[in-house]
Amino acid sequence: MRIRAFFAWSYCALASCLGFLVCLMRPFNANNNCVNGWLFARGGRSCLGMRVDVEGREHLDFAGPRVVIANHQHNEDVFVLGDILPPRTVVVGKSSLRWLPLFGQMLWLGGNVLINRRHRGKAIAAIQATRKALTEQRKSIWIFPEGTRNHGGELLPFKKGAFHAAIAAGVPISMVCVSRYQGSAGHGANGNPVRVKILPPVATDGMSSNDVPQLMSACYEHMREAIAELNHYLPAPDAA
């Protein structure tokens, strides 16, 4: 398992080089992330021997912008989710990623929104950039609303940013739910495939900022129930 993980992350260095070149040839192109996500996911899964089963892919088949939220378990999420990134989608992540050699520059040239949560002024500017991407540039936004990795445990409480952005732009929210898997080796628990379920979108038409708590709570419960269903037939964490 460690050997597979070594090769997977070594491959990531190569994929970062290729992704950087793609972005350098067409900087800030709206579809750079789809190309690079495909590179990371397909190659990384091959190195790990990982299988991913996706249910409900049609719920990401859309023409207009929306906010996509997903549970965040491990760094290996890029292998699980990279190739289901919808067209014209940018990712909201932490600003420290920009300093990773090549990978960080690839993220920046992909037009992704990198937020410094410790600096209020920069965080507000990033939120404004997110709204601009949704409303003016007609891009979709991918956010991990937990704000950090849960390492395959219980779904962590959501932060409000994704829901404020969706309501402000009047766009729907799509929910991507991923079953528990072993991050240390990148495999599904006990060799089972990693299961992904994409839920039907939730509309935000007519909502205001006062509706954020209720919307956030509803999405949290939808995702928690779906993840529990995906995990039902997996071994207990100790057994894995």
DRENMAR-833293 format. One record per residue (C-alpha): residue in one letter; x, y, z. Coordinates in steps of 0.1 Angstrom, whole numbers, plus 5000, padded with zeros to 4 digits. Example, Ala and Ser with C-alpha at 12.3 -4.5 7.8 and 13.67 -1.06 7.14 Angstrom:
<milo rest="A" east="5123" north="4955" up="5078"/>
<milo rest="S" east="5137" north="4989" up="5071"/>
END
This chain:
<milo rest="M" east="5000" north="5000" up="5000"/>
<milo rest="R" east="5028" north="5024" up="5009"/>
<milo rest="I" east="5045" north="5017" up="4975"/>
<milo rest="R" east="5013" north="5024" up="4957"/>
<milo rest="A" east="5008" north="5057" up="4976"/>
<milo rest="F" east="5045" north="5066" up="4968"/>
<milo rest="F" east="5039" north="5061" up="4931"/>
<milo rest="A" east="5005" north="5080" up="4933"/>
<milo rest="W" east="5021" north="5111" up="4948"/>
<milo rest="S" east="5051" north="5108" up="4925"/>
<milo rest="Y" east="5026" north="5108" up="4897"/>
<milo rest="C" east="5011" north="5140" up="4911"/>
<milo rest="A" east="5044" north="5158" up="4907"/>
<milo rest="L" east="5043" north="5148" up="4870"/>
<milo rest="A" east="5006" north="5158" up="4867"/>
<milo rest="S" east="5013" north="5192" up="4883"/>
<milo rest="C" east="5040" north="5198" up="4856"/>
<milo rest="L" east="5016" north="5189" up="4828"/>
<milo rest="G" east="4987" north="5208" up="4844"/>
<milo rest="F" east="5009" north="5239" up="4848"/>
<milo rest="L" east="5018" north="5237" up="4811"/>
<milo rest="V" east="4982" north="5234" up="4802"/>
<milo rest="C" east="4973" north="5265" up="4823"/>
<milo rest="L" east="5004" north="5284" up="4810"/>
<milo rest="M" east="4992" north="5279" up="4774"/>
<milo rest="R" east="4957" north="5291" up="4782"/>
<milo rest="P" east="4958" north="5310" up="4815"/>
<milo rest="F" east="4926" north="5314" up="4835"/>
<milo rest="N" east="4906" north="5293" up="4809"/>
<milo rest="A" east="4873" north="5282" up="4825"/>
<milo rest="N" east="4879" north="5246" up="4816"/>
<milo rest="N" east="4915" north="5242" up="4828"/>
<milo rest="N" east="4904" north="5226" up="4861"/>
<milo rest="C" east="4884" north="5199" up="4842"/>
<milo rest="V" east="4915" north="5189" up="4822"/>
<milo rest="N" east="4938" north="5189" up="4852"/>
<milo rest="G" east="4913" north="5171" up="4875"/>
<milo rest="W" east="4910" north="5144" up="4849"/>
<milo rest="L" east="4948" north="5140" up="4848"/>
<milo rest="F" east="4951" north="5138" up="4886"/>
<milo rest="A" east="4922" north="5114" up="4891"/>
<milo rest="R" east="4927" north="5089" up="4863"/>
<milo rest="G" east="4965" north="5086" up="4868"/>
<milo rest="G" east="4963" north="5086" up="4906"/>
<milo rest="R" east="4936" north="5059" up="4908"/>
<milo rest="S" east="4956" north="5037" up="4884"/>
<milo rest="C" east="4987" north="5040" up="4907"/>
<milo rest="L" east="4966" north="5032" up="4938"/>
<milo rest="G" east="4944" north="5005" up="4923"/>
<milo rest="M" east="4915" north="5025" up="4934"/>
<milo rest="R" east="4880" north="5021" up="4920"/>
<milo rest="V" east="4853" north="5048" up="4922"/>
<milo rest="D" east="4816" north="5041" up="4915"/>
<milo rest="V" east="4795" north="5072" up="4908"/>
<milo rest="E" east="4757" north="5074" up="4912"/>
<milo rest="G" east="4737" north="5104" up="4900"/>
<milo rest="R" east="4762" north="5119" up="4876"/>
<milo rest="E" east="4733" north="5133" up="4856"/>
<milo rest="H" east="4727" north="5158" up="4885"/>
<milo rest="L" east="4760" north="5175" up="4875"/>
<milo rest="D" east="4750" north="5177" up="4838"/>
<milo rest="F" east="4739" north="5213" up="4836"/>
<milo rest="A" east="4745" north="5244" up="4815"/>
<milo rest="G" east="4743" north="5272" up="4841"/>
<milo rest="P" east="4764" north="5281" up="4871"/>
<milo rest="R" east="4759" north="5266" up="4905"/>
<milo rest="V" east="4776" north="5259" up="4938"/>
<milo rest="V" east="4788" north="5223" up="4943"/>
<milo rest="I" east="4795" north="5211" up="4978"/>
<milo rest="A" east="4813" north="5179" up="4988"/>
<milo rest="N" east="4825" north="5162" up="5020"/>
<milo rest="H" east="4863" north="5164" up="5025"/>
<milo rest="Q" east="4881" north="5134" up="5039"/>
<milo rest="H" east="4917" north="5133" up="5027"/>
<milo rest="N" east="4942" north="5148" up="5003"/>
<milo rest="E" east="4934" north="5118" up="4981"/>
<milo rest="D" east="4900" north="5134" up="4974"/>
<milo rest="V" east="4916" north="5147" up="4942"/>
<milo rest="F" east="4919" north="5111" up="4930"/>
<milo rest="V" east="4883" north="5104" up="4939"/>
<milo rest="L" east="4866" north="5135" up="4926"/>
<milo rest="G" east="4889" north="5151" up="4901"/>
<milo rest="D" east="4873" north="5137" up="4870"/>
<milo rest="I" east="4837" north="5145" up="4879"/>
<milo rest="L" east="4844" north="5182" up="4880"/>
<milo rest="P" east="4818" north="5199" up="4859"/>
<milo rest="P" east="4827" north="5222" up="4830"/>
<milo rest="R" east="4836" north="5258" up="4838"/>
<milo rest="T" east="4841" north="5250" up="4875"/>
<milo rest="V" east="4866" north="5266" up="4899"/>
<milo rest="V" east="4875" north="5254" up="4933"/>
<milo rest="V" east="4875" north="5274" up="4966"/>
<milo rest="G" east="4905" north="5265" up="4987"/>
<milo rest="K" east="4929" north="5278" up="5013"/>
<milo rest="S" east="4954" north="5304" up="5002"/>
<milo rest="S" east="4985" north="5284" up="5015"/>
<milo rest="L" east="4980" north="5260" up="4985"/>
<milo rest="R" east="4993" north="5287" up="4962"/>
<milo rest="W" east="5029" north="5282" up="4976"/>
<milo rest="L" east="5031" north="5246" up="4966"/>
<milo rest="P" east="5056" north="5243" up="4937"/>
<milo rest="L" east="5039" north="5241" up="4903"/>
<milo rest="F" east="5006" north="5227" up="4919"/>
<milo rest="G" east="4999" north="5261" up="4935"/>
<milo rest="Q" east="5007" north="5280" up="4903"/>
<milo rest="M" east="4985" north="5256" up="4884"/>
<milo rest="L" east="4956" north="5264" up="4908"/>
<milo rest="W" east="4961" north="5301" up="4904"/>
<milo rest="L" east="4963" north="5299" up="4866"/>
<milo rest="G" east="4932" north="5277" up="4867"/>
<milo rest="G" east="4913" north="5307" up="4881"/>
<milo rest="N" east="4905" north="5290" up="4914"/>
<milo rest="V" east="4896" north="5311" up="4945"/>
<milo rest="L" east="4921" north="5308" up="4973"/>
<milo rest="I" east="4910" north="5322" up="5006"/>
<milo rest="N" east="4930" north="5334" up="5036"/>
<milo rest="R" east="4905" north="5329" up="5064"/>
<milo rest="R" east="4927" north="5345" up="5090"/>
<milo rest="H" east="4928" north="5378" up="5072"/>
<milo rest="R" east="4893" north="5393" up="5071"/>
<milo rest="G" east="4899" north="5418" up="5043"/>
<milo rest="K" east="4914" north="5392" up="5020"/>
<milo rest="A" east="4886" north="5367" up="5028"/>
<milo rest="I" east="4859" north="5392" up="5020"/>
<milo rest="A" east="4877" north="5400" up="4987"/>
<milo rest="A" east="4878" north="5363" up="4979"/>
<milo rest="I" east="4840" north="5360" up="4986"/>
<milo rest="Q" east="4834" north="5389" up="4963"/>
<milo rest="A" east="4855" north="5371" up="4936"/>
<milo rest="T" east="4834" north="5340" up="4942"/>
<milo rest="R" east="4802" north="5359" up="4936"/>
<milo rest="K" east="4817" north="5375" up="4905"/>
<milo rest="A" east="4826" north="5341" up="4891"/>
<milo rest="L" east="4790" north="5329" up="4896"/>
<milo rest="T" east="4771" north="5359" up="4883"/>
<milo rest="E" east="4793" north="5376" up="4857"/>
<milo rest="Q" east="4816" north="5349" up="4845"/>
<milo rest="R" east="4789" north="5322" up="4846"/>
<milo rest="K" east="4813" north="5297" up="4863"/>
<milo rest="S" east="4804" north="5271" up="4889"/>
<milo rest="I" east="4821" north="5270" up="4923"/>
<milo rest="W" east="4832" north="5238" up="4941"/>
<milo rest="I" east="4835" north="5242" up="4978"/>
<milo rest="F" east="4842" north="5218" up="5007"/>
<milo rest="P" east="4818" north="5234" up="5033"/>
<milo rest="E" east="4834" north="5216" up="5063"/>
<milo rest="G" east="4865" north="5238" up="5058"/>
<milo rest="T" east="4889" north="5210" up="5067"/>
<milo rest="R" east="4894" north="5173" up="5063"/>
<milo rest="N" east="4873" north="5150" up="5084"/>
<milo rest="H" east="4896" north="5119" up="5078"/>
<milo rest="G" east="4867" north="5097" up="5071"/>
<milo rest="G" east="4848" north="5104" up="5103"/>
<milo rest="E" east="4815" north="5121" up="5109"/>
<milo rest="L" east="4805" north="5150" up="5087"/>
<milo rest="L" east="4818" north="5182" up="5103"/>
<milo rest="P" east="4797" north="5213" up="5108"/>
<milo rest="F" east="4794" north="5234" up="5077"/>
<milo rest="K" east="4806" north="5269" up="5072"/>
<milo rest="K" east="4782" north="5295" up="5058"/>
<milo rest="G" east="4802" north="5308" up="5028"/>
<milo rest="A" east="4789" north="5284" up="5002"/>
<milo rest="F" east="4753" north="5290" up="5011"/>
<milo rest="H" east="4757" north="5328" up="5012"/>
<milo rest="A" east="4773" north="5327" up="4977"/>
<milo rest="A" east="4746" north="5305" up="4962"/>
<milo rest="I" east="4718" north="5327" up="4976"/>
<milo rest="A" east="4735" north="5359" up="4966"/>
<milo rest="A" east="4739" north="5346" up="4930"/>
<milo rest="G" east="4705" north="5329" up="4929"/>
<milo rest="V" east="4721" north="5296" up="4918"/>
<milo rest="P" east="4713" north="5260" up="4929"/>
<milo rest="I" east="4734" north="5239" up="4952"/>
<milo rest="S" east="4746" north="5204" up="4941"/>
<milo rest="M" east="4757" north="5180" up="4968"/>
<milo rest="V" east="4785" north="5154" up="4962"/>
<milo rest="C" east="4787" north="5127" up="4989"/>
<milo rest="V" east="4816" north="5103" up="4992"/>
<milo rest="S" east="4818" north="5071" up="5012"/>
<milo rest="R" east="4844" north="5065" up="5039"/>
<milo rest="Y" east="4878" north="5054" up="5025"/>
<milo rest="Q" east="4913" north="5049" up="5038"/>
<milo rest="G" east="4933" north="5080" up="5032"/>
<milo rest="S" east="4967" north="5066" up="5043"/>
<milo rest="A" east="4967" north="5042" up="5013"/>
<milo rest="G" east="4941" north="5059" up="4992"/>
<milo rest="H" east="4921" north="5027" up="4988"/>
<milo rest="G" east="4884" north="5021" up="4995"/>
<milo rest="A" east="4879" north="5004" up="5029"/>
<milo rest="N" east="4891" north="4967" up="5026"/>
<milo rest="G" east="4893" north="4969" up="4989"/>
<milo rest="N" east="4858" north="4981" up="4983"/>
<milo rest="P" east="4853" north="5008" up="4957"/>
<milo rest="V" east="4849" north="5043" up="4969"/>
<milo rest="R" east="4813" north="5052" up="4963"/>
<milo rest="V" east="4801" north="5086" up="4952"/>
<milo rest="K" east="4765" north="5098" up="4952"/>
<milo rest="I" east="4755" north="5131" up="4936"/>
<milo rest="L" east="4722" north="5143" up="4950"/>
<milo rest="P" east="4695" north="5163" up="4931"/>
<milo rest="P" east="4702" north="5201" up="4932"/>
<milo rest="V" east="4686" north="5223" up="4957"/>
<milo rest="A" east="4672" north="5256" up="4943"/>
<milo rest="T" east="4678" north="5289" up="4961"/>
<milo rest="D" east="4654" north="5311" up="4940"/>
<milo rest="G" east="4637" north="5337" up="4962"/>
<milo rest="M" east="4659" north="5331" up="4992"/>
<milo rest="S" east="4677" north="5358" up="5012"/>
<milo rest="S" east="4705" north="5358" up="5037"/>
<milo rest="N" east="4680" north="5351" up="5064"/>
<milo rest="D" east="4674" north="5316" up="5048"/>
<milo rest="V" east="4711" north="5306" up="5051"/>
<milo rest="P" east="4708" north="5287" up="5084"/>
<milo rest="Q" east="4678" north="5267" up="5072"/>
<milo rest="L" east="4694" north="5260" up="5038"/>
<milo rest="M" east="4727" north="5249" up="5054"/>
<milo rest="S" east="4709" north="5226" up="5079"/>
<milo rest="A" east="4689" north="5210" up="5051"/>
<milo rest="C" east="4719" north="5204" up="5029"/>
<milo rest="Y" east="4738" north="5190" up="5059"/>
<milo rest="E" east="4711" north="5165" up="5067"/>
<milo rest="H" east="4707" north="5154" up="5031"/>
<milo rest="M" east="4745" north="5148" up="5028"/>
<milo rest="R" east="4748" north="5131" up="5062"/>
<milo rest="E" east="4720" north="5107" up="5054"/>
<milo rest="A" east="4734" north="5099" up="5020"/>
<milo rest="I" east="4769" north="5093" up="5034"/>
<milo rest="A" east="4755" north="5070" up="5061"/>
<milo rest="E" east="4738" north="5050" up="5033"/>
<milo rest="L" east="4770" north="5048" up="5013"/>
<milo rest="N" east="4789" north="5036" up="5044"/>
<milo rest="H" east="4762" north="5011" up="5055"/>
<milo rest="Y" east="4779" north="4981" up="5038"/>
<milo rest="L" east="4814" north="4991" up="5045"/>
<milo rest="P" east="4834" north="4975" up="5074"/>
<milo rest="A" east="4836" north="4995" up="5106"/>
<milo rest="P" east="4866" north="5019" up="5107"/>
<milo rest="D" east="4885" north="4996" up="5132"/>
<milo rest="A" east="4881" north="4966" up="5109"/>
<milo rest="A" east="4894" north="4987" up="5079"/>
END
